[in-house]
Amino acid sequence: MSTRRIIPLTPAAGPARALPLPERARLDAPPPLSLYVHYPWCVRKCPYCDFNSHAPREGTAIPEAAWLDAVIADLQAALPQVWGRRVLSVFIGGGTPSLMSAPTLDRLLTAIRMLLPLDPLAEITLEANPGTVEAGRFRDYRAAGVNRLSLGIQSFDDAMLAKIGRIHGGVEARRAIEAATTHFERVNLDLMYALPGQTLAMALADVDTALGFGVQHLSCYHLTLEPNTPFAHDPPPLPDDDIAADMQEAIEARLAEAGFENYETSAFARPHEQSRHNLNYWTFGDYLGVGPGAHGKLSSHEGIVREMRHKHPARYLEAAARGDFVQERREVAVAELPFEFMMNALRLSAGFAPALFLARTGLPLEVIATELAEARTRGLLATADGLIRPTLQGRRFLNELLQTFLRD
């Protein structure tokens, strides 16, 4: 963001007294649990994408049956870590999970229900891209148990879509939304702004088109040039920081007028329509991740561990044949917990209740008394209605706010 938008920050008034960190954090009870399933294939990888997604080689089929067998075995192997814990949400992401056949999805969800105590009202989300949409497949997805669909629209403008390498156009985007809203009551649309050559009017036109479909949830992301992507190596001409900031502010205002709450950094929802799965991430809940490259965070009375499955689909399938799914597993150090909690919770506009810090980290809030005082003094953090929340300035400069909680 450009200097014209920076508000001068005042230095901290002075150190507040903080409790020393204990040697080990102990939770009284595990947090809510979600399940993430990764489907790693897509038709063509977009030049801005740094997700674990892979286009199959020309002339080769996606090994869907082998993937499904491996994911189910992965889930079975992980059961001792989550034994008896109810799952409140399932998210099937990618890649492009809407490439999956309906029988494969049905078998996957059946296995999940057989192996895990799935909440009767669990939110079950599947990601889809307009270029892979078939109305009949959506009907079958709904019948299998998916009750929330997330559509990667990005834009309705054919020129913008071409510039960012999408395989669909505006007509396909509109048809996909119509099919989605026919079969699903809850539909999320992903939009991007600050695209190559995009103007403020064009960005708002995308938002207005999305609103016209009556959906309940929008995710609006600033296009960023991620390392090790084609766009990072050969950057397209993007709107400057001032124009991008104007787009962000205008989009937030337009969606607020339409009755949407900007409840998380890039997420907007009508009342009671927030993504339960993503809220569990932002409130530092637990999630078991299965599938190639899937990440997980799991808590116990002994502490918090993070895991990552073998990343490349071929390596994952090879490892699955040996019953070896986890590539990396590490315990989160006590000194890292405050930052990890804040990195998630401070994405929420409403902030968090002080008691949540203890419940999710096993640490008393007093261990970050100094950092909280500094952030308040600098105008990045406030306490209101019993909640600790980022100010508007804190949300605009979230990275700067989070750095307050980093420890050497």
C-alpha positions, 0 to 999 in steps of 0.5 A: 500500500502506498505512502499516502495511505499510511497513518503515522504510528506512535511508539509504545508508551512503555513495557507492560508486565507480562508473565513468563512463558511456561515450559509446556502449554497444556489445554484443558480440552481440545478445540473444535475439529474440522477435516480438510481433503485435498484433491490436487488436480486441475485442467490447467494451472493458473499463472498466479497459483501457488497451491499444490495443484497439478495438471495431468500430462497430456493423454494421461488420466487422473488416477482418481481411484488410487487417490481415493483409496489412499485418502481413505487409508490416510484417514484410517491411519490418522484416527488415533489422533482424533479418536472420539472427536466430533467433526464440525465441518469438511472442506474438499479443496484443490486443485479442482475438486469439481473434476471428481466424478460423483461416485468418487465423491459419494464414496469419499463422503460415505467413508468419512461418515463411517470413520468419523463422528460427523456432526449432523449439521456439519458444513460440507464444502466443495470447491468448483471452477466454472470451466469444469461445471456440469449441472447434473454433476452438481445435482449428484454432489448435493445428493452425496451430501455436499451442502456448500459450494465455493466457486472460483469465479475470479471475474466476469470479464472475458479479457480479465479472465484471459489475462490471468489464465483462467479456462472459463469465460464470463458466460461459463461463470454465469452458467456455473452460478445459476447451476450452483444456486439451483442445487445449493442453498449456500454458495460462495463466489471467489473474486479477484481484484487488482487484475492486469489492466483492471480499473476501479469501475471494472472491479466494482462491476464484477462485485455488482454482477456477483450480487445480482445472483443473490449469493450469501458469501463472497471472497474478494482477494487482491491478486498477488505475485506469489514466489515460484509462479509464472507471474512472479517470473514474468510479472504482468502490468498490475494497477498501482498500489493507490488504485488497488487500495481504492478498489479494496475500499470501494468493494468493502463499501459496496458490499456493506451497502448490500448487507454483507459483513467483512467478517474476515480479511478477504471474506464477506457474508450476509448475517449467519452465512459465514463459512464455519470451516474457515471460522474454525481456522481463524479461531485457532481450531483443529483440522485434520488434513488428508490428501497430497500436501494437506496440512493439519493442526491437532491439539492434545493435552501434550501440546499442539502439532502441525503436519504435512502430507507428502506433497506431489500426488505421485509421491503421496501415492507411493508413500500411501502404498507403504502406509507412510502419509506424513512427510513433516510433523513438528510440535509447535513450540510454546514461544510460537503459540502467541504469534500463531494464534494471533496470525489467525484470530486477528484476521477476524474483524470482530476479534476474539474473546480473551478467554479464547487465547487460553482455551486454544493455546493453553497459555494465560493472556498475561504472557502477551501483556507487553505486546497487547499494550504496544499494539493498543498504543500504536492504534493497531488494536482495541478492546471493545464489548469484551473482545480484543480486535484489530482497529481499521488501521490494524486491519490495513496493516495486519502484517505490521500488527502481527509482527508485534507478537513475533518472538526471537 
